Amino acid sequence: MSSFRRAVCAAAFAALSNPPGTWAVAEGEVVVDVYSAKREMRVLRADKVIAVFPGVSVGRWGVSHVRRRGDGKTPLGEYRIAWVKGEGQFGPFMGLDYPSLARAEKGLAAGEISQAEFNAIKAAHVEGRVPPQNTRLGGQIGIHGLGGADPRIHRDLNWTKGCVALTNEQMRQFMGLAGKGALVRIH
């Protein structure tokens, strides 16, 4: 069983005693808190801050509990880093397990996704897989660097299509602190 799957299974079991939509945090686990209003990201281990990354960017249209594909918003909530892609347009990419089960439930109730899409999202979460990334709820949400993007725009504006962006140097540092299975809370 992969370490990611073990982490997800342990967290899912522990979550039975937590409020819906919240992840249990194992002792010594890496937790990433993104404070969108402060444009800051903190990395914690055992409730101790081990790194602070100022000047992060989120979606160009802000943050929201209700995100839809293409809306330019970063989804608020709790997620896990579900996959890591070595290189892309903005350098390394650490993908989140968005859409969450809570968002999928809301999407199903609102008619945004079908029962089959909901079932696929739910099964992916239960099995520790990446949920479908191509529904109307959106996907491909993660943490990445700038790649070749203009650092001045990053410094002054929220510019992503829904991700959390760091500078390239911050991303290199972050990748040394967190990996698959890490809890990411976007506030």
N, C-alpha and C positions, 0 to 999 in steps of 0.2 A: 504494500500500500504506500503511495507517495506521501511525502511529508505534508504537502498541501492538503491532500485528502484526509490525512490523520488530523490536521489542524482544524479543518472544516467539520469533520465528524465530532471531534471533541467539543468544539465551540457550539455546534448544533445541539449536542446532548446537554451541555451546560445552559444553553439558551432556553431550555424548557422551563427553567425557574426564573427567567428574566422577562421583563415586559416585551410584548411583541415588537419586532423591528429593532431590537438591540442585541448586540453580540456580547457574549461573555468574554472576559479578558483573562487569559491564563497568566499565572505568575511568571514574571520575566519576559512576557510577550512584548514585542515591539508594537507600539500604537502611534499612529500618525494623526495629529489634529491639524486640520486646515481651517483657519479662521478667516473666512472670506472678507469680512468687513475690515479687518486689520491688515489684510493681504500678507498673512504670516502663516508659516507651517512649522509645527513643533513635532519632534520625534521623541517619544518617551519609551523608557524600558523600566519596568518595576516602579511605575509612577514617578520616575525621575526624568527630567528633561535632559536629553543627551545631545540635542542639536536644535537650533532655531534657524529657520530660513526666512528672512524678511523679503518683502517685495515680490511675493508670488502673484501670479495672475490666474484668474478664473475666466469663466465664460464672458464674452463681450456683452451679453445681455443679463449678466448677474447670476444669481443662484435661485433655485426654486425646489420645492418639494415635488412639484409636478413638472417633470421634464418630458419633452417630446423630441423625436428625431428632427434635427435641423434647427432647433429653436435658439441655439447659441447660449444656453444656460447650463450651469454646472449643477448637478443634482445634490441637494442636501441629504444627509443621512449617513449611515454606516455601511461600509463595504469592506471587502477583502481584496488584496492584490491577488489577482487570479492568473495572470500570465505576464511574462516579461519578453519583450521583443528587443533584440540587441541594437538595431539601428532602424531609423525611419526618417521621415521628413524633418522631425524635430529632435533627432538623436534617439537615444534609448527611450523605450515606452514601457511603463508598468501599468498594465490594464486592470481595471477594477471589475468586480463581479456585478456590474450594473447591466440590466435592471435588477433591482432587489426583488425579493418575493413580495414585500409590502407594496412596492410600486406596481408590480404585476397585478396584485389583487385589486388595487385602485383602477388600473387600466382595464381590467376585465369588467369591473362593475360599471365603468364609464363607457364601455363599448369601444375602447381604443385598440384592444387586442381580442383575438378569438379565444375560445376555450382551448383549442389545440396549442396556440402560442403560449397561453398561461401554463398549460400542462408541461410544455417543453422547458419553460423558465423554471418551474417548480422542480422538475426532475433534475435539471442541471444543478440547482442549489443543493438538493438532497444528496446528489452523487458527487459533489465537489468539482463539477465541471464548469466551464465558462458558459453562462446563459446565452441564448440566441442574441446576436448583436444587430439583427436586421428587422426588428419589429418597429411599429410606430412609436414605441417608447424610447427608441434610440439605442445607441451602443457606442463602442469604441471610446469609452470614457476612461481616462487614466491620468497618470502623472508623467510629464515629459519635460525636456529641456527646450531650448530655443532653436537648436540646429543652426541654420543660417539666418534666422529671423533677426530683425533689428532690435538690439538690446535697449535702445532709447524708447521704443514703443512699449516694450515689456516693462520698463521702469515706470512709465507714465500711465499705462492703460491696462485694463482687463481686456484681453484680446482673443482668447481661445474660442473654439467651437463648443466648449463644454468641459474641457479638461482642466487640470491644475498644471500650470507651467512654472518651472524654475529656470534660473540661468543654467547654462551648460555646466559651469563649475559646481553649482549647487546640486545639479542632477547627479554628477559623478560622486559627490559626497553622499547624497541620499542613497544611492544604490549600494554603497558600502554599509549602510545602516539597516536597510529594510529589504525584504524580498517577498517571494510568493507566500501568501497566507497572512501577511501583516494586516492588522486592522487599520482602516482609514476612516476617520470621522470628519465629515465636511459640515462645518457650522456656518 
